[in-house]
Structure formats: structure tokens, C-alpha cells
Amino acid sequence: RIRHQSFVGSIRAPLELEELITNRSSEGADYKPNYKWVNKLAVSGSMPREALLSAFDNFSAAFDKELIEAKNRRLQIQGKENP
């Protein structure tokens, strides 16, 4: 199945569906704020909303970085460029 889809899209889709990670509007742009989970988790005074928004932003960025690393360096299809 992954053969006919992008590897990154296949792995990322379930997390996007549950809104655990967000997208960026364009390459290099910031990730969209994750208001769904911040609104559920930011109970009065337990953790500032900005800290949660930052944590979800960092998680999305780190997750994408690991996916790209896996795609580009660990899961190569054999060919001329990758014997």
C-alpha cells in the first residue's frame, strides 16, 4: 500500500486525523496551532496555553523531521542512486 502512496503521508495520516500533529501552510512556515488538544488539556492554571501550543508545535516539527530522515536515509529503494 505504501508503494502507491507517499511514505510520509501514510505514516502521518493517522496522527493528522486525530489532530495530534498539524500542518504548515507552506514549506518553511510555522505549524498551525493545535487548538483542539490545547483547549482539552489547558485546564485552569495547570499549564499555560502558550506552553502547550509550543509543545505541540515542537512535536509536529520533530515528528516530520524523523519521517523525512527515515524516508531519505533509512528506507531507500534500490536503484542507480541507491545501489
N, C-alpha and C positions, 0 to 999 in steps of 0.2 A: 504494500500500500504506500509506503514512504517513497518507493521508487517513482510513483506518479505524482507525488506532492513534494513540496519543499520540506526538507528535514526540520528546519527551524519552525515552519508553520505547523507541522504535525505535533511537535513537542509542545509548542507554545499555546496551541488552541485550547486545551482543557483549562489551563490557568487563566487565559483570557475569558473563557466562558464563565468561570466562577468569579471573574474580576479580581483575581489575586495579583495580576500584573496588568499594567496599562500600556497603551501605545504612545508613540510620538507622532506628532502631526507631520514631521518630515525628518530626514536623516540629520542628526546633529541637534535637533530641537529637544527641549525638555519633555519628559514624560507627562502625560495628562494626569492631573491629580486624582487620587483614588478615594473619592468621597464616599463611595458605598461602604467600604470597610472602616474608614476613619469615623464615619457617623455611627457605625455599630460599636466601635471599640472605644471611642473617646467619651468615656463616662465622666461625668462632672469631676473635673480636677485630677483624675487618676494619671493622665498623661496628656500633655498639651497637644492639640490638634496638629500644630506645625511639626512637632517631632514625629508624629505618626505619618503625616504626609511625606516627610523626608525619608522615613524608614521604608515606606512602600516605593518611593521613587528610587532609592538605592537598591532595593530588592529587584525591581524591574530591570535596572541597568546591569546589575551583577548577573542576573539570570540570562539576559540577552548576550552578555559578554561570554559566558560559559558556553552557550549554544553555538555562537559563531566560532569559538575556539574548537569545539568538538567537530563542527562541520568542516572547518578549514584545515585542521591539523590531525584529527584522530580518525575521521570516517571518510577517507578518500576512496573514490572509485579508481580502480587501476586503469591506467591509460598512459599516453605518451608523457604527460606532465607528471604523473604519479605512478612510476613503474612498480 
